[in-house]
């Protein structure tokens, strides 16, 4: 089982690819990954089947959770319960987020 993860490399690779996120750990009881959005890039995610925590590495904008906007900033964390609509939006600079699921990323 892999123990170390180079999240900086994943963010760099994301900027070259078609997807704006990369799940680097996907186990039965936990999943983790990184998300990168360029300024004003659309977040197209759908609600997940597991609870989720987001940690903002860098960037600005908003996280809409269940119809309510939360201003995001570096160093803040946000909880999203399973099956709740949520989306990042309004970032004027690159947004980098680490995410954790309470189960597998499906």
BELHUJO-V854988 format. One record per backbone hydrogen bond with DSSP energy under -0.5 kcal/mol. NH is the residue of the N-H (numbers start at 1). CO is the residue of the C=O. If there is no record, write none. Layout:
BEGIN
NH|CO, NH|CO
END
This chain:
BEGIN
7|5, 10|6, 11|7, 12|8, 13|9, 14|10, 15|11, 16|12, 16|13, 17|13, 17|14, 22|34, 24|22, 24|32, 25|32, 27|30, 31|101, 32|25, 33|99, 34|22, 35|97, 36|20, 37|95, 40|91, 41|38, 43|88, 44|42, 52|80, 53|100, 54|78, 55|98, 56|76, 57|55, 57|96, 58|96, 62|89, 63|70, 64|87, 65|63, 65|68, 66|64, 66|85, 68|65, 70|63, 72|61, 75|56, 76|73, 78|54, 80|52, 83|48, 84|81, 87|64, 89|62, 95|37, 96|58, 97|35, 98|55, 99|33, 100|53, 101|31, 102|51, 104|28, 106|104
END
